[in-house]
Amino acid sequence: MTTLHLYNTYSRKTEEFRSIHDKIVGLYVCGPTVYGPPHLGHVRGPVVFDVLRRYFLHLGYKVRHVRNITDVGHIVGDADDGEDKLQKQAALEQIQPMEVAQIYTLSYNEMIRQMNVLPPSIEPLASGHIIEQIEMIESIIKAGFAYEVHGSVYFDVIGYSKNHEYGKLSGRVLDDLMAGAGNESRELEGQDEKRNANDFALWKKATPEHIMQWSSPWGKGYPGWHIECSAMSRKYLGDTFDIHGGGMDLLFPHHTGEIAQSTACTGHNPANYWMHHNMITINGQKMAKSLNNGIQVTELFSGNHPLLEQAYSPMTLRFFILMAHYRGTLDFSNEALKAAEKGLQRLFNAAELAKNLVASDSSDFDIKSIETSIYASLNDDLNTPQAIAQLFEAARITNVVNDGKGKINAEGIQLLQHIFSEILTNILGIIPESNTSNNALDGVMQMLLNMRKQAKEEKNYALSDQIRNQLSELGFEIKDGKDGSSWSLV
Ligand SMILES: [Zn+2]
């Protein structure tokens, strides 16, 4: 394909991408609920949508990428009632709910920074947009698609469904929903307030002990989960924007609710393209508490988990994610991760070798066709595994030429170099680990510690103390142990 095509979950078709505004893309991606450390389920979306964004940049678009932080603590099990996740974690850790949100927002962002994910253009907090959410709820009520009961406001799914296809995005028919609804949630508090079990909360009345609550026209309470994304995407990207993304687990009820809310306000679906990445599995099984196979991202980076045979670097994880198409499941196993690590090294080695190849007058290889097929793959609904297969072909040719077993001309060498720098580095965002700032910092610190060690050996204590004291002033703690010195940031 010569132009970018994306699979639109809403139409269930692969469609040519056309932006609303010339060379500008508005992209909204649902961000994390920040009540616990990031696990492997959290990393796929950021990497997939980062590559999409980078590809748009490559194609000459400006991208406004909005990714929210759900810090209002919507509710366990994503039902309308139950415990507030943030409040529950705050009680466990004996801190404020907002401290919980802050801690895990920072750790989420640090984790994806290590994976070379570009930060979003705007990262709105749900708690910072209560006014916008209240205004949107008011206009949904005004449009006749929501009702208030005892200080809570619910979306009227039946009323909405008379003229709209409520379940279109998820492929669920309302009759099926009606049959299944309420079976497991009927016991929950608040169900009796709803006209129909499928109705979902736009606003919930808060009990006095509920810490996170705000004033509203309906009394003290807090917003439902879906309304935050409708309100914040509209605020920063407008009534209609280009792409709304997220995981397949968000199809229902979250994105279904979003579409209904926005349509109730503006009369139409807010996004032209809905993109969903598939879920992850671990050794072929769903990640679940009962299976004890939940792996935190930091555990993957340190190797400190019973299921892991070794540590895997952030770039290995990024590459591993891109080796699968985003709409297929991604299965984590030691074998697959080790293969990704090896493959990544092969590409890095080839990218280095390509810088110093010697040109011949003629060429045995058609590098242009490799480049063309890489772009064709990316244009075909962001088919990164196919693009990566072509990168391996470029690496194979590089090695053949480097070993003197094949010839390539100057133009071919330039194209090979371009393939590695533009596609591997800029679009797929794969950079050598030593280029990530953490590793660079570690390298500089080791250099300073070695200089200090040498100064000590030369009995130049003035210099060795000076190094330690100045580092200490900068916030680094140096610990001298039997096996040498180590450092940490305090
Ligand atoms: Zn969302």
Residues whose N, C-alpha, C, O or C-beta is under 5 A from the ligand:
A	BS01	ZN	C30 C229
